[in-house]
């Protein structure tokens, strides 16, 4: 497996068929603050670019939610 940089809040699992599944998970800190997002499957066998794009969608949503709820930008980068 070629090393791949993982975007913020992402993880991977080796699936039963040997492929790699990527996932985005909202941190507990945000969920406890009322964030409606929990987790999302990002895809299987993604390239570095595809992984960053897929995670970017969820990280942007998380950022928007934090700012929209009056949380300072620095908090959303924890």
N, C-alpha and C positions, 0 to 999 in steps of 0.2 A: 504494500500500500504506500502510495506517495504521501508524504506529510502535507497536511493542509492546515492553513491558519483558520481557526474558528472565530467567527464573529461573536460579539457580545451576546450572552444568553442562549447560546446554541450548544447542542451536544450531538453525538452520533451513536449509533448502535449497528453492530453487524447483524444483519437479518438472517433468517434461516437459510435462505438461498445463497448466502455469501455476499450479497450486495450490502452497501452501506446506506443506511437511512439517516437523514439529518432532521433535527427537531429544534424548535425554538420554544423556550419555557419562560414564562413571566416570573421574575424573582418574587419570593415570598414577601419581601418588603413592600412591593407595589401592590400585590394582591391584598395584603392586610390594610393598605391605604384605600382600598375600594376599586382597584383597577378591574375592569370587566374581562380582560384578556387572561387566558390561562396557559394554553400551549397550542402549538400547531406543527404538523408535519410539513417540512420544507421540501422534501423530495428524496429521491434515491440516486446514488452515484453522481452527485452534482460536481461540476467543476468548481474551482475556486471562485470564479466570477459568478456563476449561478448561485452558489451558496451565499455570497455577500449580497447579491440582489434580493434573494428570497428572505434572508434575515433582515435586510434593510427595511423591507416593508413593515415587518413587525416591530422593529426598533423605532421606526418613525412613528408608528401608531402609539407606541408606549410613550415616546417623547411628547407627542401632541396631547395625549391624555394627561400627562403630568403638568404640562404648561397650562392646559385648559382648565385644570382644577386648582390653579393658583399655586402650584408648587414651583419653587425656583428652579431654573435650568440646572444649576449645580446639583440639586437633589436628583434630578432625572439621570445624571451621569454616574451615580453611585454604583 
